Amino acid sequence: MTAPPIVPVSPQTLSAIQAALIEPSEILGLRTRQREEIHGQIVHDTIHRRDGWNRTYRIELLGRVIGFGSIAIGGPWTDKPTIYEFYLLPEHRTEAFKSFESFLSASGATHFEVQTNDVLLTVMLHAYGRNFESERIIFSDQATTFHSVPGANLRQVTEDPSIHAAIERRQGGGEWQLELEGSVVGSGGILFHYNRPYGDVYMDVAEPYRGCGLGRYLVQELKRECYRFGAIPCARCSTQNLASRATLQAAGFVPFAHIVLAEVAVTP
């Protein structure tokens, strides 16, 4: 086995790490590498494309760009600058903490919102955060199921061209209704606000019809529709929503990450 390269790091080198505000378009190549490493749905992937919702900082070492960090500042994060991305090239992760501190100092962030399969940022969350709260569980599709409910049928509401357009612009999605013997008893859909090729499945079954297998059937059929459009189904639910957790797992989804909220506790 080949040993990793020797990278000498001196105090002078560490002091040369800087973070500077840039346009998100300047680090598209690095974001592509980040997506490849995460290898799954990235819940906040489209914040970069929302005007006024994001600030991105490049991280430099001796004038060379080695990574980036992003904070959310719009929508639900208005007046609460929140770190949601931090990435370094693998060969520069020996400078991870100093790099993060430079980013933290430049950005003035006060909160974290971290997807825990983003390993590097999760480490920074635990090193620099406090008052942790797990907001949501993220699920990936790992099994094909074959549930059936006599008299149940999934009816598409949104036409195919509109769904294809939503996939291309990474905004919006498609809707379906669940019918039981001709009556509408539930609804659901797929959203494409996330990184390609993922589609986020959601659903709801009317109260009188819950607990009889319609939910898992609805999720199962929405998964099939997602694959039909060339996307990979994924899903999220509240940590406390035990019924949704059980339904998603019964339809072949497996939990693989959390969305964790926290406050910044350590400042450089």
C-alpha positions in Angstrom: 0.0 0.0 0.0 1.4 3.4 -1.0 1.8 5.9 1.9 0.0 9.3 1.5 2.2 12.1 0.3 4.2 14.1 2.8 2.8 17.6 3.0 4.9 19.9 5.3 2.7 22.3 7.2 4.4 25.2 9.0 2.8 27.9 11.2 3.6 30.3 8.4 1.6 28.2 5.9 -1.4 28.0 8.3 -1.4 31.8 8.8 -1.6 32.1 5.0 -5.1 30.5 4.8 -7.7 33.1 4.0 -11.4 33.1 3.1 -12.9 35.6 0.6 -16.4 36.3 -0.6 -17.0 35.2 -4.2 -19.8 34.5 -6.7 -21.0 30.9 -6.4 -20.2 30.3 -10.1 -16.5 30.6 -9.3 -16.4 27.2 -7.4 -18.7 25.1 -9.6 -15.9 22.5 -10.1 -15.3 22.2 -6.4 -19.1 21.8 -5.8 -19.1 19.0 -8.4 -16.4 17.2 -6.4 -18.3 17.8 -3.2 -21.5 16.2 -4.7 -19.5 13.2 -5.8 -18.2 12.6 -2.3 -21.5 13.0 -0.6 -23.1 10.6 -3.2 -26.7 11.1 -2.3 -29.5 13.7 -2.1 -28.2 17.1 -1.0 -31.2 18.8 0.6 -29.9 22.4 0.2 -28.3 22.1 -3.2 -30.4 24.7 -4.9 -29.8 27.6 -2.4 -27.0 28.7 -4.7 -29.5 29.5 -7.4 -31.9 31.5 -5.2 -31.1 35.2 -5.6 -30.1 36.7 -2.3 -30.2 33.5 -0.3 -26.5 32.6 -0.3 -23.0 33.8 0.3 -20.1 31.7 -0.8 -16.4 32.1 0.3 -13.4 30.6 -1.4 -10.7 29.3 0.9 -7.1 30.0 -0.2 -3.7 28.7 0.9 -0.8 30.9 -0.4 -3.0 32.2 -3.2 -4.3 28.8 -4.3 -8.0 27.9 -4.0 -8.3 24.8 -1.8 -12.0 24.8 -0.9 -15.1 26.8 -0.2 -17.8 27.4 2.4 -21.4 28.7 2.0 -23.9 30.3 4.4 -27.6 30.7 3.9 -28.9 34.2 4.5 -32.4 34.3 2.8 -35.8 32.7 3.3 -36.0 30.9 6.7 -32.3 31.9 7.3 -32.9 35.7 7.1 -31.1 37.4 10.0 -29.6 34.0 11.0 -26.5 33.4 8.8 -26.3 29.6 8.7 -23.4 27.4 7.5 -24.6 24.6 5.2 -21.5 23.8 3.1 -17.8 23.4 3.8 -15.5 21.6 1.4 -11.7 21.2 1.1 -9.8 19.3 -1.5 -8.6 16.0 0.1 -4.9 16.9 0.0 -5.6 20.0 2.1 -7.7 18.5 4.9 -4.7 18.5 7.2 -5.5 22.2 7.4 -9.3 21.6 8.0 -9.7 23.4 11.3 -7.7 26.4 10.4 -9.5 26.6 7.1 -12.8 26.4 8.8 -11.9 29.1 11.3 -10.9 31.4 8.5 -14.3 30.8 6.8 -16.1 31.2 10.1 -14.4 34.5 10.8 -15.0 35.9 7.3 -18.7 34.8 7.1 -19.9 35.9 10.5 -22.1 32.8 10.7 -24.1 32.2 13.8 -25.8 28.8 13.1 -25.2 25.4 11.4 -27.6 23.4 9.3 -25.7 20.2 8.4 -26.5 17.1 6.5 -24.6 14.4 8.4 -23.5 12.4 5.4 -21.3 15.4 4.6 -18.6 14.1 6.8 -16.1 17.0 6.9 -18.8 19.5 7.8 -20.3 17.2 10.4 -16.9 17.1 12.1 -16.8 20.9 12.1 -20.4 21.0 13.5 -19.4 19.0 16.5 -16.1 20.9 17.0 -17.6 24.4 16.8 -21.3 24.0 17.6 -23.7 23.8 20.6 -27.4 23.2 21.3 -27.8 20.4 18.7 -31.2 19.4 17.3 -31.9 16.7 14.8 -34.6 18.2 12.5 -35.1 15.5 9.9 -34.0 12.1 8.8 -33.0 11.6 5.1 -33.8 8.3 3.4 -32.3 6.6 0.4 -34.0 3.9 -1.7 -32.4 0.4 -1.1 -35.2 -2.1 -1.8 -38.0 -2.8 -4.3 -41.3 -3.7 -2.8 -44.4 -5.3 -4.2 -47.3 -4.1 -2.0 -50.8 -4.3 -3.3 -54.1 -3.0 -2.1 -57.3 -4.3 -3.7 -59.1 -1.5 -5.4 -56.2 1.0 -5.1 -54.9 3.0 -8.0 -52.4 5.8 -8.5 -53.6 8.6 -10.9 -51.2 11.1 -12.3 -52.3 14.7 -12.0 -49.3 16.6 -13.5 -48.6 15.8 -17.2 -45.3 14.3 -18.3 -44.0 17.5 -20.1 -44.4 19.6 -17.0 -42.5 17.0 -14.9 -39.7 16.9 -17.4 -39.5 20.7 -17.4 -39.3 20.6 -13.5 -36.5 18.1 -13.7 -34.5 20.3 -16.1 -34.9 23.5 -14.1 -34.5 21.7 -10.8 -37.6 23.3 -9.4 -41.2 22.0 -8.9 -42.2 18.5 -9.7 -45.2 16.3 -10.2 -48.4 15.4 -8.3 -50.5 12.2 -8.1 -53.7 11.1 -6.4 -54.3 7.8 -4.7 -57.8 6.4 -5.4 -59.5 3.6 -3.7 -62.5 2.1 -5.6 -62.8 5.4 -7.4 -62.6 7.8 -4.4 -59.6 10.0 -3.7 -58.1 8.9 -0.4 -54.6 10.3 -0.6 -52.1 12.3 -2.6 -48.4 12.6 -3.1 -45.7 13.8 -5.5 -42.0 14.1 -6.4 -40.0 17.3 -6.0 -36.8 18.0 -8.0 -35.3 20.9 -6.0 -32.2 18.8 -5.3 -29.0 17.7 -7.0 -29.4 15.5 -10.0 -30.6 12.8 -10.3 -32.6 12.8 -7.1 -36.3 13.3 -6.6 -37.9 13.8 -3.2 -41.0 11.7 -2.6 -43.8 13.0 -0.3 -47.3 11.7 0.4 -50.4 12.0 2.6 -53.2 9.6 3.2 -56.6 10.9 4.5 -57.1 10.1 8.2 -59.9 7.5 7.9 -57.8 5.4 5.5 -54.5 5.3 7.5 -53.2 2.1 9.0 -54.3 -0.2 6.3 -51.3 -0.3 4.0 -52.2 2.6 1.6 -49.3 4.8 2.6 -46.6 2.2 1.8 -48.4 1.4 -1.4 -48.5 5.1 -2.3 -44.8 5.6 -1.6 -43.9 2.4 -3.5 -45.8 3.6 -6.6 -44.3 7.1 -6.4 -40.9 5.5 -6.4 -41.7 3.7 -9.6 -42.8 6.9 -11.2 -39.6 8.6 -10.1 -37.5 5.9 -11.8 -39.8 6.2 -14.9 -38.6 9.8 -15.2 -34.9 8.8 -14.9 -34.6 10.1 -11.3 -33.6 8.3 -8.1 -36.2 8.5 -5.3 -35.3 9.8 -1.9 -37.4 11.0 1.0 -37.3 13.0 4.3 -39.4 13.1 7.4 -39.4 14.6 10.9 -37.3 12.8 13.5 -40.4 12.5 15.7 -42.8 11.3 12.9 -42.8 7.6 13.8 -45.7 6.8 11.3 -43.8 8.3 8.4 -40.6 6.6 9.3 -42.3 3.2 9.4 -44.1 3.9 6.1 -41.0 4.9 4.2 -39.1 1.9 5.5 -41.9 -0.4 4.5 -41.7 0.9 1.0 -38.0 0.2 0.7 -36.4 3.4 2.0 -33.5 3.2 4.4 -32.3 6.0 6.8 -28.8 7.3 6.0 -28.4 10.8 7.3 -29.9 13.5 9.6 -30.3 17.3 9.1 -28.8 18.7 12.3 -29.3 22.3 13.5 -27.0 24.0 16.0 -25.6 27.3 17.1 -22.0 28.4 16.5 -20.3 28.2 19.9 -16.6 28.6 19.1 -15.5 31.7 17.2 -11.9 32.2 16.1 
